Amino acid sequence: MINADFIALAVFAFLWIGYSWLTDRARLFDRVSLSRAMTAQRAIWIRTAMHRDLRMIDTQIMSGLQNGTAFFASTSMFALGSCFALLGATDQVFALFDHLPQLFQASRASFELKVGGLACIFGYAFFKFGWSYRLFNYCTILLGAIPMNSEIEKDPAAAELAADKVIHMNVLAAKHFNKGLRAIFLSIGYLGWFVSPYLFMATSVAIIVVLIRRQFYSEARLAILHGME
C-alpha cells in the first residue's frame, strides 16, 4: 500500500463520520435531515396508537419494520460470506486482472487487506441490523404494554410513560438500522479502492453527495415536512 491508499482510507473514514454526525445531530444550512424528521413522526404514530384499542395496524407496521431489518441482516451475512470466499480465490482474481494491468495494480497482501476491510464493513452492518431487529422486537412488546383507553383515563401519567418507552425504543431501533444501511451504501464507494485510491476517494465523495441530497434536498423530505417548516 502507498501513501495515497492511507489518505484515501482517511478520507473515507472522515466522510463516514462527518455524514453520520450531520445526519443524526446537526443541520445543513438550517435544514433538518429526513432521518430526524422521521423521528418526530414515530412519536406521532405511537401517541396516536395510544388511543386505539385495536392495534392490529400498529403491530403490522412493526412487523414490516422487523421484516425489512431481517432482510438487510441476511444480505449483510451473504456479503460477509462472499468476502471470505473472495479471500480464498485471490489467485483467480489476480489471473483475471492480469489482462487489465493499467486498471488493477496491487500486491496480494494489499488486495487481501482491502477485502478484509470490506468484510469489516459488512460485519459492522450485520451487527447493526441484528441489534435493530432485536430492538424492534422489544418495541413490539412495549407497544403491547400500553394501557387500553379506559385505563389511560384512570392513570394518564402511566400511559404517557408507557408510550415514551415505545417511542424511545423505536427511535433507537431506527437509529441502528440507519447506521447499518449507511454502511451498506458506503461499501459501494469502498469498492473503488480495488481499482485505485483516487477512484476510492471519488466514489466515496459521490456516495456521500447522493446521500446528503436524499437526506436534505429530496422530495421525500419535503413530503414529511410539508406544512411544518
The 8 nearest C-alpha neighbors of each residue, nearest first, counted from 0:
[[1, 109, 4, 2, 5, 105, 106, 3],
 [2, 0, 3, 4, 5, 6, 196, 109],
 [1, 3, 5, 4, 6, 0, 7, 196],
 [2, 4, 6, 1, 5, 196, 7, 197],
 [5, 3, 7, 196, 2, 6, 1, 0],
 [4, 6, 8, 2, 7, 3, 9, 1],
 [5, 7, 3, 9, 4, 8, 10, 2],
 [8, 6, 10, 4, 9, 5, 200, 196],
 [7, 9, 11, 5, 10, 6, 4, 12],
 [8, 10, 6, 12, 11, 7, 13, 5],
 [11, 9, 13, 7, 8, 12, 14, 6],
 [10, 12, 8, 14, 9, 13, 7, 15],
 [13, 11, 15, 9, 10, 14, 16, 8],
 [12, 14, 10, 16, 15, 11, 17, 9],
 [15, 13, 17, 11, 12, 16, 18, 10],
 [14, 16, 12, 18, 13, 17, 19, 11],
 [17, 15, 19, 13, 18, 14, 12, 20],
 [18, 16, 14, 20, 19, 15, 13, 21],
 [17, 19, 21, 15, 20, 16, 14, 22],
 [18, 20, 16, 22, 17, 21, 23, 15],
 [21, 19, 17, 23, 18, 24, 22, 16],
 [22, 20, 25, 18, 19, 24, 23, 17],
 [21, 23, 19, 20, 32, 24, 18, 25],
 [24, 22, 20, 21, 19, 25, 35, 34],
 [23, 25, 20, 21, 22, 26, 19, 35],
 [26, 24, 21, 22, 23, 20, 27, 31],
 [25, 27, 31, 30, 29, 21, 28, 32],
 [26, 28, 30, 29, 31, 25, 21, 215],
 [27, 29, 30, 26, 31, 215, 25, 32],
 [28, 30, 26, 27, 31, 25, 32, 215],
 [31, 29, 27, 26, 28, 215, 32, 216],
 [30, 32, 26, 29, 35, 33, 36, 27],
 [33, 31, 214, 215, 35, 34, 22, 36],
 [32, 34, 214, 36, 220, 35, 37, 215],
 [35, 33, 37, 32, 36, 38, 22, 214],
 [36, 34, 38, 37, 32, 33, 31, 23],
 [35, 37, 33, 38, 34, 39, 32, 31],
 [36, 38, 40, 34, 39, 35, 33, 41],
 [39, 37, 35, 41, 36, 40, 170, 34],
 [38, 40, 42, 37, 41, 36, 43, 35],
 [41, 39, 37, 43, 42, 38, 44, 36],
 [40, 42, 44, 38, 39, 43, 37, 45],
 [41, 43, 39, 45, 40, 44, 166, 46],
 [42, 44, 40, 46, 41, 45, 47, 39],
 [45, 43, 41, 47, 42, 46, 40, 48],
 [46, 44, 48, 42, 47, 43, 41, 49],
 [45, 47, 49, 43, 48, 44, 42, 162],
 [46, 48, 44, 45, 49, 50, 43, 51],
 [49, 47, 45, 51, 46, 50, 44, 54],
 [50, 48, 46, 47, 51, 45, 145, 162],
 [49, 51, 48, 47, 148, 52, 46, 147],
 [52, 50, 48, 53, 49, 54, 148, 47],
 [51, 53, 147, 54, 148, 50, 49, 48],
 [54, 52, 51, 55, 56, 48, 57, 147],
 [53, 55, 57, 56, 51, 52, 58, 48],
 [54, 56, 58, 57, 53, 59, 60, 52],
 [57, 55, 59, 54, 58, 60, 53, 61],
 [56, 58, 60, 54, 59, 55, 61, 48],
 [57, 59, 61, 55, 60, 56, 62, 54],
 [60, 58, 62, 56, 57, 61, 55, 63],
 [59, 61, 57, 63, 58, 62, 56, 64],
 [62, 60, 58, 64, 59, 63, 57, 65],
 [61, 63, 59, 65, 60, 64, 58, 66],
 [62, 64, 66, 60, 61, 65, 59, 67],
 [65, 63, 61, 67, 62, 66, 68, 60],
 [64, 66, 62, 68, 63, 67, 132, 69],
 [67, 65, 69, 63, 68, 64, 62, 70],
 [68, 66, 70, 64, 69, 65, 63, 71],
 [67, 69, 65, 71, 66, 70, 132, 128],
 [68, 70, 72, 66, 67, 71, 65, 73],
 [71, 69, 67, 73, 68, 72, 74, 66],
 [70, 72, 74, 68, 73, 69, 75, 67],
 [73, 71, 69, 125, 75, 128, 74, 70],
 [74, 72, 76, 70, 71, 75, 69, 77],
 [73, 75, 71, 77, 76, 72, 78, 70],
 [74, 76, 78, 72, 125, 73, 77, 121],
 [75, 77, 79, 73, 78, 74, 80, 72],
 [78, 76, 80, 74, 79, 75, 81, 73],
 [77, 79, 81, 75, 76, 80, 74, 82],
 [80, 78, 76, 82, 118, 81, 77, 121],
 [79, 81, 77, 83, 82, 78, 76, 84],
 [80, 82, 84, 78, 79, 83, 85, 77],
 [83, 81, 85, 79, 84, 80, 118, 114],
 [84, 82, 86, 80, 85, 81, 87, 79],
 [83, 85, 81, 87, 82, 86, 80, 88],
 [84, 86, 82, 88, 87, 83, 81, 89],
 [87, 85, 83, 84, 88, 89, 82, 111],
 [88, 86, 84, 85, 89, 83, 90, 82],
 [87, 89, 85, 91, 86, 90, 92, 84],
 [88, 90, 92, 91, 86, 87, 93, 85],
 [91, 89, 93, 92, 88, 94, 87, 107],
 [92, 90, 94, 88, 93, 89, 95, 96],
 [93, 91, 89, 95, 94, 90, 96, 88],
 [92, 94, 96, 90, 95, 91, 97, 89],
 [93, 95, 91, 97, 92, 96, 90, 98],
 [96, 94, 92, 93, 97, 91, 98, 99],
 [97, 95, 99, 98, 93, 94, 103, 92],
 [98, 96, 94, 99, 95, 100, 93, 103],
 [97, 99, 96, 100, 95, 94, 101, 103],
 [100, 98, 96, 97, 102, 101, 103, 95],
 [101, 99, 102, 103, 97, 98, 104, 96],
 [102, 100, 99, 103, 104, 98, 194, 97],
 [103, 101, 99, 100, 194, 104, 195, 96],
 [102, 104, 194, 100, 101, 99, 96, 105],
 [105, 103, 100, 102, 101, 106, 194, 195],
 [106, 104, 109, 110, 103, 107, 0, 108],
 [105, 107, 109, 108, 110, 104, 0, 111],
 [106, 108, 110, 109, 111, 105, 89, 93],
 [109, 107, 111, 106, 110, 112, 105, 0],
 [110, 108, 112, 106, 107, 111, 0, 105],
 [109, 111, 107, 113, 112, 108, 106, 114],
 [110, 112, 114, 108, 113, 109, 115, 107],
 [113, 111, 115, 109, 114, 110, 108, 116],
 [112, 114, 116, 110, 115, 111, 109, 117],
 [113, 115, 117, 111, 116, 112, 118, 82],
 [116, 114, 112, 118, 113, 117, 111, 119],
 [117, 115, 119, 113, 118, 114, 112, 120],
 [116, 118, 114, 120, 119, 115, 113, 121],
 [117, 119, 115, 121, 116, 79, 120, 82],
 [118, 120, 122, 116, 117, 121, 123, 115],
 [121, 119, 123, 117, 118, 122, 124, 182],
 [122, 120, 124, 118, 123, 75, 119, 79],
 [121, 123, 119, 125, 124, 120, 118, 126],
 [124, 122, 120, 126, 121, 125, 119, 127],
 [123, 125, 179, 121, 127, 122, 126, 182],
 [126, 124, 122, 72, 128, 75, 127, 123],
 [125, 127, 129, 123, 128, 124, 130, 122],
 [128, 126, 179, 124, 130, 175, 125, 129],
 [129, 127, 131, 125, 72, 176, 130, 126],
 [130, 128, 126, 132, 131, 127, 125, 72],
 [131, 129, 133, 127, 132, 128, 126, 134],
 [130, 132, 172, 128, 134, 133, 175, 129],
 [133, 131, 129, 135, 130, 134, 65, 68],
 [132, 134, 136, 130, 131, 135, 137, 129],
 [133, 135, 137, 131, 172, 136, 132, 138],
 [136, 134, 138, 132, 137, 133, 172, 131],
 [137, 135, 133, 139, 134, 138, 132, 140],
 [138, 136, 134, 140, 139, 135, 141, 133],
 [137, 139, 135, 141, 136, 140, 165, 168],
 [138, 140, 142, 136, 137, 141, 135, 143],
 [141, 139, 143, 137, 142, 138, 144, 136],
 [140, 142, 144, 138, 143, 139, 165, 137],
 [143, 141, 139, 144, 140, 145, 165, 138],
 [142, 144, 140, 141, 145, 139, 146, 54],
 [143, 145, 141, 142, 146, 140, 161, 139],
 [144, 146, 161, 142, 143, 158, 162, 147],
 [147, 145, 150, 151, 158, 144, 148, 49],
 [146, 148, 150, 149, 52, 151, 145, 49],
 [149, 147, 151, 150, 50, 52, 152, 146],
 [148, 150, 151, 147, 152, 153, 146, 52],
 [149, 151, 153, 147, 152, 148, 146, 154],
 [152, 150, 155, 148, 154, 153, 149, 158],
 [151, 153, 150, 149, 154, 155, 148, 158],
 [154, 152, 150, 151, 155, 149, 148, 156],
 [153, 155, 151, 156, 157, 152, 150, 158],
 [156, 154, 151, 158, 157, 152, 159, 153],
 [155, 157, 159, 158, 154, 160, 151, 161],
 [158, 156, 160, 159, 155, 154, 161, 151],
 [159, 157, 155, 161, 160, 156, 151, 146],
 [160, 158, 162, 156, 161, 157, 163, 155],
 [159, 161, 163, 157, 158, 162, 156, 164],
 [160, 162, 158, 164, 159, 163, 145, 157],
 [161, 163, 159, 165, 164, 160, 166, 158],
 [164, 162, 166, 160, 165, 161, 167, 159],
 [163, 165, 167, 161, 162, 166, 168, 160],
 [166, 164, 162, 168, 163, 167, 141, 138],
 [165, 167, 163, 169, 164, 168, 42, 170],
 [166, 168, 170, 164, 169, 165, 163, 171],
 [169, 167, 171, 165, 170, 166, 138, 164],
 [168, 170, 172, 166, 171, 167, 138, 165],
 [169, 171, 173, 167, 172, 168, 166, 174],
 [172, 170, 174, 168, 173, 169, 167, 175],
 [173, 171, 131, 169, 134, 175, 174, 170],
 [172, 174, 176, 170, 171, 175, 177, 169],
 [175, 173, 171, 177, 176, 172, 170, 178],
 [176, 174, 178, 127, 172, 177, 131, 173],
 [175, 177, 173, 179, 174, 178, 128, 131],
 [176, 178, 180, 174, 175, 179, 181, 173],
 [179, 177, 181, 175, 176, 180, 174, 182],
 [178, 180, 124, 127, 182, 176, 181, 177],
 [179, 181, 177, 183, 182, 178, 176, 184],
 [182, 180, 178, 184, 179, 183, 177, 185],
 [181, 183, 185, 179, 180, 184, 124, 186],
 [184, 182, 180, 186, 181, 185, 179, 124],
 [185, 183, 181, 186, 182, 187, 180, 206],
 [184, 186, 182, 188, 187, 183, 181, 189],
 [185, 187, 189, 183, 188, 184, 182, 190],
 [188, 186, 185, 189, 190, 184, 183, 191],
 [187, 189, 203, 202, 185, 186, 190, 191],
 [190, 188, 186, 191, 187, 192, 199, 185],
 [189, 191, 192, 188, 187, 193, 186, 199],
 [190, 192, 199, 198, 189, 193, 194, 188],
 [191, 193, 199, 195, 196, 190, 194, 189],
 [194, 192, 191, 190, 195, 103, 113, 110],
 [193, 195, 103, 192, 191, 102, 198, 196],
 [196, 194, 192, 198, 197, 193, 199, 191],
 [197, 195, 199, 4, 192, 198, 7, 3],
 [198, 196, 200, 199, 195, 201, 7, 3],
 [197, 199, 201, 191, 195, 200, 196, 202],
 [200, 198, 191, 192, 196, 197, 202, 201],
 [199, 201, 203, 197, 198, 7, 202, 204],
 [200, 202, 198, 204, 203, 199, 205, 197],
 [201, 203, 188, 205, 199, 204, 200, 198],
 [204, 202, 188, 200, 206, 205, 201, 199],
 [203, 205, 207, 201, 202, 206, 208, 200],
 [204, 206, 202, 208, 203, 207, 201, 209],
 [207, 205, 209, 203, 208, 204, 202, 210],
 [206, 208, 210, 204, 209, 205, 211, 203],
 [209, 207, 205, 211, 206, 210, 204, 212],
 [210, 208, 206, 212, 207, 211, 205, 213],
 [209, 211, 207, 213, 212, 208, 214, 206],
 [212, 210, 214, 208, 213, 209, 215, 207],
 [211, 213, 216, 209, 215, 210, 214, 217],
 [214, 212, 217, 210, 211, 215, 216, 209],
 [213, 215, 33, 211, 32, 212, 210, 216],
 [214, 216, 32, 212, 213, 211, 217, 30],
 [217, 215, 212, 213, 214, 220, 218, 211],
 [218, 216, 213, 219, 220, 212, 215, 214],
 [217, 219, 221, 220, 222, 216, 213, 223],
 [220, 218, 222, 217, 221, 223, 33, 213],
 [221, 219, 33, 223, 218, 222, 217, 224],
 [220, 222, 218, 224, 219, 223, 225, 217],
 [221, 223, 219, 225, 220, 224, 218, 217],
 [222, 224, 220, 221, 225, 219, 36, 37],
 [223, 225, 227, 221, 222, 226, 220, 228],
 [226, 224, 222, 227, 221, 223, 228, 220],
 [225, 227, 228, 224, 223, 222, 221, 220],
 [226, 228, 224, 225, 223, 221, 36, 222],
 [227, 226, 224, 225, 30, 221, 31, 223]]
